[in-house]
């Protein structure tokens, strides 16, 4: 937020110089992003009063006759500025007098189209005080005597660029920032003029949405009424035109472009008090009525004051008039559903932007002032959906003082009255802002001291909170605090502790080692992160490289990889290739493998979240293609399914878990895998995902030559308990067994039978040969298995043979055959 130093100095007369303020703002928690010295208007520029204007025939120039004051007298200039046409007598201009050098050019007297042009009427940009360059700078009639040097009215200043955090909406104004500065520095605050207070009823009838009729609910299920405080006042007899020069100067230094008296006054009140207001041409407000209503119907189009069209709906709050209705009561304003009836003119989208209907123009002479408090959540939703981010909604969505509308309306009435307006003494005030006010907070000094880890007297706490505008009661160490209405960010006692620390001074915090106090709800909170780190370390140790890919995908990419079609769409996709959230990890890994080039080795893993139809979940994806180790002077390690499975099995062993692979057949096989090389991963005996070879058709789609192997496992993986066992000192006993079974019987099924009958003596069952041929019959295969037995002592044949015989019997019971010697 930009604020001129002179404005703060006016509100805090004893304010230190600019050079001393940077550490002050930093200690307040409102650091300065920078300061900018702004120059005054150059010498040689004076105010002149327009006496008459007339177009110069055959040109686009205007002849202006003006009075330059007693020292210079009357002169003329020829101007091509579009806003010079038809200037009323009495309007004042900024004139660069002959002999003045400005922007590297020295101005004099020259003849233009038969007119002796004495100097030049300048724009704000030409004077170096603003960005407006579309016409000459217009100054309100009677601002100062003709011939007054402009630099005396527009002196040099320093603009402070204050960084405001989202929770400190109370300092988004000159008064709010000065209030906080005065409290921090313990200086006297001089409040801005209050404006004439209203007496009696106003001329404009105002209706708010009725409780219980509005169909908008918040996340807690509570009805939102949209607006809980609305003030309307009227001012007539205005002559719209340039605003006072002092107001133009403050608006310009505050980062806003001056427009005209009425608009500038509204913007000025927002910068001064922090309350956005709206101004409507009273002649356009039909029926002298204003209705605050949710939209008529979904997709209704509203044109704003700049001519842009916005599609609003039932969840958007609108400001309407009583056009063609003659409504005289709230009951007549709303239908049974609580929506406004069709036919009302839309004055604006509440708290965001004014409408084309009723907006202020150069000919506006009577205005309706709106100062209201709107629901910040509703306004944020509407502004985000419509893409409208204005200065008004920037403040409303952060939290405006619920009690501020009457003061802002009175201040605005006073400014317009100073400019010649005739205010109506009454005001219309409706709504109940009490529910939006911060509630009472109770706390003890010991609680605050315990949280801050430093000693601050309870009396000092009372003083700090009182300086901030709080009402503090309570005896002894107890504090009962009612925050001021403008501090809508104060909800809990920890907020009070922060304010105490801030004004006491963060630099006073002692340098002590903090005491670790872990809440019971946080115990084990880091376990998920630690598990991920352990996975990364283990996989990296096995030679895998981590890939970090986009969470976004497209229908085309999912279909190409035969993954589940995306179901969660992005409203604003980055590109046409990233329009939805992914449903699997392996398509991203396949795209990453493409980048390695043809024949290049790729050993990748990724830990990420996916969004299938069953709901969001976290997965581990693995990919291998190419040789595990390239051939050099020694034989390398060829990439194969057995190698990939061995890596995953090693990963499980390093994680303290058991690993099994159950063959998948038919419809069980994931669409991305080869029908004959696919298995379900059993991690600690529990299903955890799948592993297999990439389907050749998908490999062709992605341009991946050679075998590619994939695995995708659900996280967190079932945990394994680490245990240490002394290696057995007893030797092992071996038996070899060749089993003939149908080809569709997997080794896993054979191993399960052998392990079940092997009991505690069986240490392992490992295949060492597979044979298919005439000797075993068509459709069959022979699987040779080495059985290893081990006990607490050296085993004898008498101990091993019964177990081995039981295993043979179990095999035969399955209908399989044992090959004899």
N, C-alpha and C positions, 0 to 999 in steps of 0.2 A: 504494500500500500504506500502511495506517495503522499506526503504531507509537507507543506512548506514550514520552515522553522518559524517564520514570522507569525503564523497562525497559532502554533503552540505557545509562542512567547506572549501572545495576546491573552491566552487562557491561563498561562502561568507566568505572571510578570517577573518572578525571581528565577526563571529557568536559566541554567548555566549556558554558556556559549556552545556553539555547535561542536567545537573541538573537544569538549569534555563529555559529549553525550554518547559516544560510541560504546565505552565500557558500561555506561548506565543502562543502555538498552540491552546489552548482552546479559547483564546480571538480572534484568527483569524477565528474561526468557523471550525477548522480542528483538533479536539481533538485527542490526542494520545490514542490509545487503549492499548498501552504498549511499553516498551523498553526492549531490550534483549542485554546483554553484550556477545559478541562472542569472544572466546579466540583466541590467535595466535596459529600458529603451534608449537607444543612442541619443546623445545631445544633438540638437538641430531638428528634432521632430516635435511638432507642436499640435495642439488641438485647434481645429478650425470649425466654424459653424456654417453649415450649408444654408445659403440664402435662396437659391433656386437651381433647378436643373432643366436641361432641354436636350433632346437628341440632336446630333449633328447630321444634317440631311445627307444621305448617300453614303453614310459610314455606320459602323457599329459602335461609334464613340458617343460619349455623353459630355456635354459642356456643363461644368459645375461652377456656379458663382458662390464664393464663400467669403466669410469675414475671418481674417487671421489675427484680429486683435488690434489694440491701439498702436502697437509698434510697427505692424506690417500693413494694416488696412485691408481693403477688399481686393481680391484677385480672382482669376479663373484658372481652371485646369481642364484638359481633355482627358477623360478616363475611359478605358475599354472594359472596366470591371462590370460583370453582369448585374451585380447588386447596386450599381450606381444609378440605374435607370429608375426614375420616378422617386428619388429620395425625398421624403417630406422636409420642408423647411424646418430648421432647428436641429436636425441630425448633425452629429459631430463626427469628424474624420481625423485620422492620424496623418498629418501632412509632413513630408520631408521637405524642408525649406531649401531654397537655392543656396548652393555653396556647401551643402552637407554631403559627406562621403558615406555611402552605405553599401556594404557588400562589394567593395572595390570600385564602385562607380560614384562619381561626383555629379550631383543633380544641379540643374540651373534653370533658366527660363528659355523655352523654345516654342516656336510656333508649330501647332499641329492642327491641320485642317482649318486654318484661319483663326485658331484660338491661341491666345498667348497662355501657354501652360506654365504656371508658376510653381515649380517643384513637382512633387508626385504624391498622390494619395496612396498609402502603402497598405499591404496586407499584414496579418500577424506573422506570417513566415518571412516576409521581407524585412520585418522589424526584428526578427530573431527571437520572438517571444512565444511562438506557437507554430502549429503545423497547418493552420487554415490558409489556403492560398487561392481559393476559388473566387475571391472578391476582396474589396478594400475592407479594412477594419472599421466597423460601425460602432459609434459610441453614443450613449443615450444623451438626448438633449438636456442641456443644463448641467452636465457633469462637472464642468469647470469653466471659467471665463475663456473665451477664444484667445488664443495666443499662449495659453499655459503650456510650458514644456512638459511633454508626456513622461519624461523620466522621473518627474516629481510624483506622478501618480502610479507609476509602474517601476518601483525601485528594484534593485538587485536582491536576490534571496538565495537560500539554500534549501533544496528539496531533500527530505529524508526518505529513503526507500526502506520501509520497515517490513521485516519478514513476520507474517502473522500465521500462527499455527491454526489448524481447522477448529480447535476447541475455543479459541479466543475471539469469538465474533464480537465481543463487547468493545474491542479496540479497533474495529473497522470504521472509525470516525475520528474527527478531530477531538470531540469531547471525550470519547472513550479512551483515546490514547493519552490525552492530557490528564484525565482522571487517574489513570494508572501511574503516570509519571509523578503526579503530585503526591499520590499515596506512597510511592517508593522513596521519593526525595523528601517527604514530609514538608511540602510547600503548599502555599495557599492556592486554591483553584478558583478562577473567576469564571462563573458559568456564562454561556452565551445568553443574549436577550431571550426572554421567554415568549414574547408575542402576546397579543391581546387574548385573554381567556374568554371562552364562550359563555354567554348568558342566555338561557332559554333554549327553546327548540329550534332546530335548523329547518331549512327550506326543503331538504331532500329526504324522502322516505327511503329507508334501507331495510332490506329483508335478508336474513341469513338462512342457510339450510336448516331445517328443523331436525332436532335430535330424533333418531330412530327411523327417519325417512331416507337418510342417505345410505346407499348400498355399498359404500366403500368401507372395508375393514382393514385394520392393520394386522401384523403378525400375531398379536395376542388375542385377536378376535374382537377387539373393542372397536365400536364405530368411530370413525373420524368425521368431524363436522366441517373440516376444511378451513374455517375462519371463526375465531372466537372473540375478535375485537375489531370493530369497524367504526371509524369516525368520518363524517362527511361535513364539510363547510363550504360556503359559497362566497365568491368575491366578484363584484361587477364593476363597471366603469373603467376597465383596463384599456390601455393603449399599448398593444403588444409591439415590441421592437427590441432594440439592444438592451441587455441587462446592464446594471451599473458596472463601471470599470473595475471596482474592487472585487466584485463577484466574478467577473470574467477572469480576473487575474488568479484568484484562488482556484477556480475550476481548471484553468489551464495548467497551473502548477500541480494540481491534484491528478492530472492525467485525463481530464475530460475536455471535450470541445464545446465552447460556448455556442449557443444557437439563438435563443431569444429570451426575453424577460421571463415568460411563464415556465418554459422548460428549464432554464438555468436556475430559477428559484427552487424548483423541485429537486434538481440534482444537487444544489448547494445544501439543502436541508439533509439530504442523504449523506453527504460528506461531513457535515457538521455534527449531526446527531446519530447517524447510523440507521435512520428509519427511511426506507424507500417509500415514496409517495407517487400517486398518479394524479394527473390533471386532465379533466375532460371539458370540452366546450359545452357550456350549459345549454346552449341553443340546440345541441344535438341530443341531449339527454331527455328523451321523450317521457312525458308524464311526471317529470321531477322525481323519478324513482330509480333506485339502484337495487339490483338483485344479485346476490352472490349465489351461484348455482353450479352444480355439476353439469357436464355437457348434456345436450339434448339427446344425441344418438351417436353411435359409433361411426366414425368417419366423417362427422360434420366438419365443414371447412370454415376456417376463420382467417380473415385477412388482417395482418398486423398493420401498424401505422406506416411501415415502409413498403407496403404492398405485397409482402410475401404471404403465401397461403400455407396454413397448417391444418392437418387433419386431427381433430380432437375427438374425444369420446366421453363416455359416462364417468370415467375416473378423473377427468380434468376439470379443474375449478375455473369458472368463467365469471366475468363481471358483465351484467346485462342491464339494460334500461327497460322502461315500461312501454316501449313502442307498441302502438296499436292495441294496447290491452286495457289501459285505464285502470290498472290494478290498484286497489286501495288498501289491501290487507295481505298479510303473509299467506293466509289460507287460499287466497285467489291466485297467488303467484306460483304455486306448485301443484302439480298433479298428485295422484295417489302414490306414485313411486318416488316422490321427492325430487323429480327432475323439473327443470324449468320448461314452461310451455314454449312451443315454437312461436316465432314472431317477434321476440325481443331482439333489439339491436345489441350486438356483442361489442361492449366497450373495451374489452381486453381479456387476455389470459391472466388470471389472478396472480399477482406478484412477479410476473415474468416480463410481459410486454403488452403495450397498449394496442387496441384495435384500430382499424381504419376508420370505423364509425366512432365519432365523438372525439377524435384527436385534435389537439390544439393546432391552430393555423395562425398565419400572420394577421388575419382579421378577427381573431377571437377577442371578445371584450368582456365576457363573463365566464367564469370557470367554476367547476365543481372539484373540490379537493378531496381526494381519497387518502386516508392514512389507516392502514389495517395491519392486523397480525394474522398470518396464514400458517397453516400446518407445514412445517419444513419437509416432512417425509413426502407428502403429496406433491409439493412443488418440485422436489428433487426428482421424483419419478417422471413428472410431466416434462420438465426441462430436459432430462436425459433422453426421453423418448423422442421429443420433438427436435433435439439438437439445438436448443436455445439456451445460451449461457450469457445472461445479462448481469450488469452490476447489481440490480435489484435482487435477482434470485441467488446470486453469490452470497448476499447477506442473509436472505431469508432462510436458505437451506442450512446455514451454520447456526442460526438462532438469534432473532431480534428480540429486544426487550418487549414483552407482551403489554406493558403499561405505557409504551412510548407513543402510540398513535395520537392521543390528544395533544401532547406537547409538540409533536411534529406539525400537526395541523395548525396549531396556534402560531408557531414560528413562521410557517409558510404564509399564513394570513398577514402577519406583521410585515414580512418582506414585500408582499404585493401592495399592502397599504402604503408603505414608504414610497413605492413607485407610482402612486396615484390611484390605486384601486380603492373601492368602497366595500369593505367586508360586511357581511350580514352578521349581526352579533351572536346568533344562535348556532348550535351545532347538533347534528344527529349522531348519537353514540349508542351502538347496540353491541350485544355480546357479553360474555363473561370470561375474562382472561385468567381468572383465578386458578383454574386447573393447570395452566401452563407455567405458573410461577414456581420457582424453586422452593422446596419444602424446608422445614426446620431440621437442622442437623444437631445432634448432641454428641459430645466428645469430651474427653478429659485431657488435660495437659500431659499426663503420663503416656496416654496413647500416642499423642503426636511426638513426644520426645522419644518414645520407643521406636517409632517408625523412622524418624530422622536420624537416630543415633547421635544426637547432640542435645545439649541442655539449653533450653530457652524458657525463661520465666513465663508462667501462665499470664501474668500481667502484660508482658510484651505481646503475647499472642492476642489478647483482647485488643490491645492498641492497634496491632497490624490489621486485624479483621475489621475493626471499626473504621480505620482509614480507608479500607476498600469498600465501605458502604454497608457493611453487615450490621445488623442489630444483634448485640451480644449480651446475653444475660447469664445467670447462673452464679453460684457461690463457690468460693474456694477453688478447687482444681477443676470443677465442672464448667463446661461451656455449652450454652444453648445458643445456636447461631441461626439467624434468619438471613440468608444471602440476599443481596439486593436484586431487584427484578431484572437488571441487565446482566447478571451473572448466571445465565441459564445453564452454564457448564458445571455448576456446583451442585452435586447430588449426594455425595458420601463424605464421611469425615476425612478420608484420605485426600480429597480435594482441598479441604481446609488446611491439612498438613502441608500440601504443596505450596499453597499461598503463603503460609507462615514461613516456610523455608525460602521462598522466593524473595519476600520483602526483608527477611532477616539477613539474607545474603548467602547465596550458594557458596561463595568463597569462604564462608565461616564453617562449612562442614568439616569436621575433624578428619585427620588422616589416620583412620583406624582400620584394622582388619575386620571385615564384616563377619557377623555371626550367621552361619548357614542355618536357616530355618526352613525346612522343607515341609510344605503342607502335605497332609496325607493323600490328597488327590493327585499330587505330583510324584508320588513314589512310583518308580518304574516308568516314568514318562519318557525316559531316554532309551528304553530298551529297543523300541522299533528302529531308531536311528543306529543304535549300536549293532543290531542284527544286520542292517544293510551294510554297514562298514565292514563287518566280518565277512559277509558274502563277497564284497568287492575285493578284499584282501586275498581270500581263498581263491577266487577265480583268476585274479591277476597272477597269483603264484603258479597256477596251472597253465599260464600262457595266454589267457583271454585278455582282450582289450575292451574297455568299456565304451559303448556307443551311447550318445545322448541325442535322441532324435525328436522331431516335432510330435506333440500329442495330437496334432490335427492331421486329418486325412481327407480323402474324397471317395465318392461312390466308385469311381473308376479304379482307383488304387485297390480298394477292398475287393472289388470283383476280379481284378487281375490276379490277386493273391488268393482268391477263393476264401476270403475271410468273411465273417458276419458283416452284413450291411450296416453302416452307421445309422444310429437312431437319434443322436443328439446333434442338432444343427447349430451353426454359428450365425448370429444375426449380422455381424460385420466381418465376414471372412477376409483374411489377409490376401489370398489369391484364390483362383479357381481350383487350385490343387489342394487347398486346405479349407474345406467348407464344413467339416464335421469332426467330432471327436472319435478317435480310433477305437476299434473293438478288439484288437489283438496287437501284439508287439512284432510278430515275425514279418509283416509287410514292410515295416520300417527297417528291420535288419536286412531284408533282401535288397532294399534300395541302397543301404549303406554298403552291402557287399558289391553292388554294381560299381561303386566308385573305386574299388580296388583294381579293376581292369581284368582282362581275360587271363585266366590261369594263375592269378595272384592268390597267395594264401590268405585266408581270412578266418580269424578265430575271435568272435565278438560275443559280448553279452550286454544286456540292457536291463535296468531295473526301472520300471515305470508303471503308470496307471493306465488302465483301459476302461472303456465305457460300453460294455455290451448290453443287450436287452435285460440281462439279469441284474444289472446294477454295477456301479463303479467298483473296481477292485484293483489290487496291485499284483503285478506279474514279474517273473524273471524270464527273459528270453535269451536263448543261446543259439549260435550259428557257427558251423564249421564247413569250410570248403577248401580244396587244395590239400597239399601234403602238410602233415603236422610238422615235419622237419625235412628240409630240402636235402637232396643228395649232394655230398661234397666228395672228399676222398674216401668217405665211408658211405655205406648204404643209409639212406634217409628213412623216414617213417611215413609210409603212404597213408593218406587220409582214407578212412573207411568207416563203416558203421560201427565196427568193433572198437576202433580207436575213439570215436566220438562217445560211444557208450562208456568206454573205460574212463574217459575224462570226467563224465558226469558221475560215474560211480566213485571216482577218486574225490570228487567234490563232496559227495555225500559222506564218504569215510572221514574226510578232513573236518566235516561239520558234526561228526559224532553220530551219524544217522545210518540206518540200513537202507539199501537200495535194491529194488527188484523191478523187473520190466515184464509186464504181461502183454503178450501179443494181442493186437487188435485185428479184427477181421470184419469184412463186410461193411455194414452201415456204421460200425463203431469207429472206423478209420476217419480221422479228420480230413476234410476235403483237400487240405494243403499237402498231405503226405502221400507217399508211394503206397499203393494198397497192400504190397507184400512186405514193406519195411516200416512198420508202425507199431508202437507199443505204448501202453499206459504205465506211467511211472508210479511206483508205490514207494513212498518215502516214509520210513518207519512203519511200514505196513499200511499206510493210508494213501488213497489216491491223491496225487498232487499235480498231475498234468500229463503231457504226452511227449514222445520223443520218436524221431524217425527220419527218413530220407525225404527230401523235397520231391513233390510230384514232378515228373519230367516235363509235363506240359506247362507247368508254372515256371520251371527253370528256363524253358524256351521263351516264355513271355518276358522274363526279366533279363534274358540274354546271358544266363549263367551256365557256362559249359562245364561238364564234369559233375561229379556228385556234390550235392549240398545237403547238409544234415541240420535239422532244427530240433529244438526243444523249447517248450513253454510251460513254466511251472507257476502255480499259484503261491503267493506269499501271504502270510509268513509260512515257511515250510515247517512241518511238524518237528518239534524240538527233539533232540537226542541227548540223553544223559551220558556225560563222559565218565568212563570208569577205567581204572588201570588194572591189568591182570598180569601177574608174573608169567613169563613164557614157560610152557610145560617142559619139564626135564625128561619126560618119557618119550621114546621114539614113536613114530606113527606106524600104523598098519594100513596096507593098501589092498583094494580089490578093484578089478576092472570088470565092467558089466556092459554088454552091448545089447541094446533094446531095439526091437523092430516094432515100429508103430506107424499108423497112417501119417501121411505127410502133413495133414492139417492139425496134428497134435504137436503143440509147441514144446520146446525144451522146458519151459517153465512148468508145464503140467507134469512132465516126467520128473523134474527135480522136486516138485511138491510131494509126489508120492514117495520118493526115496527119502526125503528129509523126515517125513512123517513117521516112517517105520525105522529110521536110523536111530532115533532117540538121542540120548546124551553122548553116546560114543561117536556118532557121526560128526566129524569136524567140517567136512566140505564135500560137495559133489560137483565136479567140474567136467564138462564135455571136452573130449580131445580128438574126436573124429566123427564125421558124418558121411554115410555112404548111401548111394542110391544106385540100383542096378537090378539085373535079372535075378541075382541070388536072393534078394529080399522081396521080390515080387513087385508088380506094377502098383503104383500108388502108395508104396511104403518107403520108409527110409530107416536106416540103422544109425542110432545115436550111441556112440561109445562114451561111457562115463567113468571117470576115476573117482572112487569113493575113498576118502581118507578118514581113518578112525584114530582116536587118541583118548587115552584115559589118564588117571592119576599115576598109573604105573605102566610098565611094559605089558602090552596086551598079548594074550596067547590066542592061538587059533580057536581053542575051545570057547573063548569069550567073543571073538569076532564072528565066527561062522554062523551062530544062531541069528545074529542080527542080519547078516548078509542073506541068509536063507529067507528070513521074514520079508526082506525087501524084494527078493525075487518073487515070492508068493504074491506080494501086493501088486507087482508089475503084471503078473499073469492074470490076476483078478480083474485088471482093467481091460483084458482082452488083447494085451500086447504079447509079443513073443520075445524070449531071451535067446540070443544066438549062442549055440553051444560051441565048445572048442573044436 
